[in-house]
Amino acid sequence: MVFGGVFSGLRDRRGARGTRYEMEPLLCAALVSQFAGATSLRKIEAFIDERLKPLNQLFGRCWPKARGWVGIRRFLLEIDEAEIESAVRVRAHGLMASSRPDCSSLGRTAKPAPPVPLPGISKEVIFCRFIRPR
């Protein structure tokens, strides 16, 4: 489970041919590379390749090498953006619900926090610089 299991419930749409690199760790590795400043598919590939051993330890995997940038692009194009947004919203709702104080001993109930508007979380927003056709 990576990133608190946010992406654990996503359905992998790839066929058996494209599953050497599991969906959740590959998506998380791509996101971590962007957090570290990767601005292209080739830089995502280079980031994963340079940090393959620590990423394998973090994700509990044994990838022999980094996925190529073409494979990363294909992978990102197959992601269902509505499913990602839903997974992030469900996780955020669960975190908000678990952090509410228990005021029952005071004879009152805690008011629910107002929902925080999330920008449209989609593959276009996350990876727009990388997958636009030229």
Backbone torsions as a table, in degrees:
resi	resn	phi	psi	omega
1	MET	NA	124.2	-177.6
2	VAL	-118.9	146.5	-178.4
3	PHE	54.3	40.8	178.1
4	GLY	68.9	17.0	178.2
5	GLY	79.8	17.7	-179.0
6	VAL	-55.6	-42.4	-174.4
7	PHE	-99.5	8.1	-177.0
8	SER	-63.6	-32.8	-176.3
9	GLY	-88.0	0.5	-178.9
10	LEU	-69.8	141.7	178.8
11	ARG	-86.3	130.4	179.9
12	ASP	-86.0	114.9	-176.3
13	ARG	-88.2	-4.0	-178.3
14	ARG	-73.6	151.4	174.8
15	GLY	-76.0	177.1	-178.7
16	ALA	-61.3	-24.5	-177.7
17	ARG	-67.5	-28.3	-174.1
18	GLY	-107.6	25.6	-172.0
19	THR	-110.8	21.1	175.0
20	ARG	-61.0	-37.2	179.6
21	TYR	-103.9	112.1	-176.0
22	GLU	-62.0	151.6	-172.5
23	MET	-63.7	-53.0	-174.6
24	GLU	-61.0	-50.0	179.6
25	PRO	-65.1	-36.0	-180.0
26	LEU	-67.7	-41.8	177.2
27	LEU	-63.4	-43.1	179.0
28	CYS	-65.8	-39.7	177.9
29	ALA	-63.3	-39.3	177.6
30	ALA	-65.3	-41.2	178.8
31	LEU	-66.4	-43.8	179.1
32	VAL	-61.7	-38.9	179.2
33	SER	-64.7	-35.6	176.2
34	GLN	-68.9	-40.0	176.5
35	PHE	-59.6	-31.8	-179.7
36	ALA	-84.1	-2.4	174.3
37	GLY	110.4	6.7	178.2
38	ALA	-65.1	132.4	-176.7
39	THR	-121.3	9.7	177.8
40	SER	-154.0	166.6	178.5
41	LEU	-63.4	-38.2	178.8
42	ARG	-65.4	-36.0	177.7
43	LYS	-71.3	-32.8	174.4
44	ILE	-63.5	-46.3	178.0
45	GLU	-59.4	-45.5	-179.3
46	ALA	-63.9	-41.2	178.8
47	PHE	-59.8	-48.2	-179.6
48	ILE	-63.8	-41.7	-179.1
49	ASP	-64.1	-43.2	-178.8
50	GLU	-68.1	-28.8	-176.2
51	ARG	-116.8	31.7	-174.7
52	LEU	-61.3	-44.9	-178.0
53	LYS	-63.2	-50.1	177.7
54	PRO	-64.2	-34.7	178.2
55	LEU	-67.6	-40.2	176.1
56	ASN	-59.7	-41.7	178.3
57	GLN	-66.5	-43.1	-179.4
58	LEU	-62.3	-44.5	-175.5
59	PHE	-90.8	-6.2	-177.8
60	GLY	67.7	36.8	-178.5
61	ARG	-118.1	174.0	174.7
62	CYS	-136.5	57.3	177.7
63	TRP	-63.0	129.6	-179.8
64	PRO	-72.2	-28.8	179.6
65	LYS	-158.3	169.3	179.2
66	ALA	-72.9	147.3	174.3
67	ARG	-67.9	139.8	179.6
68	GLY	-68.1	160.0	-176.0
69	TRP	-64.1	-32.6	178.1
70	VAL	-66.6	-41.9	177.1
71	GLY	-64.8	-37.8	177.2
72	ILE	-64.1	-41.5	179.1
73	ARG	-62.0	-47.7	178.5
74	ARG	-59.5	-42.7	179.4
75	PHE	-60.0	-47.5	-177.6
76	LEU	-65.5	-34.9	179.2
77	LEU	-68.5	-23.7	-178.8
78	GLU	-87.5	-6.6	-178.8
79	ILE	-73.9	135.9	177.1
80	ASP	-85.8	111.2	-174.5
81	GLU	-64.1	-35.7	179.0
82	ALA	-65.5	-36.3	179.2
83	GLU	-67.9	-38.7	177.4
84	ILE	-65.0	-46.5	-179.8
85	GLU	-61.2	-42.5	179.0
86	SER	-62.7	-42.8	-179.6
87	ALA	-62.9	-41.5	179.8
88	VAL	-67.3	-41.5	179.4
89	ARG	-65.1	-42.1	179.2
90	VAL	-62.8	-44.2	179.4
91	ARG	-63.9	-43.9	179.4
92	ALA	-62.9	-40.9	178.4
93	HIS	-63.1	-41.9	178.7
94	GLY	-63.2	-40.0	178.6
95	LEU	-67.2	-39.5	179.0
96	MET	-66.2	-40.6	-178.7
97	ALA	-67.0	-36.6	-178.1
98	SER	-76.8	-16.0	-178.1
99	SER	-97.1	2.2	179.2
100	ARG	-72.8	137.2	178.9
101	PRO	-72.8	151.7	177.6
102	ASP	-92.8	108.3	-178.0
103	CYS	-106.4	12.8	-176.1
104	SER	-63.2	-31.0	-179.9
105	SER	-69.5	-18.3	178.9
106	LEU	-93.0	-0.7	178.9
107	GLY	81.6	17.0	177.2
108	ARG	-139.9	165.0	179.9
109	THR	-110.5	149.9	178.7
110	ALA	-73.4	136.3	176.1
111	LYS	-73.8	136.0	178.2
112	PRO	-66.3	142.5	178.5
113	ALA	-68.0	143.5	177.9
114	PRO	-64.3	145.2	-179.2
115	PRO	-63.5	138.6	178.0
116	VAL	-90.1	121.9	-179.7
117	PRO	-68.1	126.3	175.8
118	LEU	-96.7	136.3	174.4
119	PRO	-63.4	157.0	178.9
120	GLY	-54.8	108.4	-179.9
121	ILE	-89.7	109.0	-177.3
122	SER	-145.8	167.4	178.7
123	LYS	-63.7	-29.0	177.8
124	GLU	-67.8	-39.7	178.8
125	VAL	-70.3	-46.5	-175.5
126	ILE	-71.8	-42.3	-171.6
127	PHE	-121.8	26.1	-172.6
128	CYS	-59.0	-33.8	-178.4
129	ARG	-70.9	-18.3	-169.6
130	PHE	-99.9	-30.0	-169.0
131	ILE	-113.0	4.2	178.2
132	ARG	-66.9	131.5	177.2
133	PRO	-66.1	146.7	-179.2
134	ARG	-95.5	NA	NA
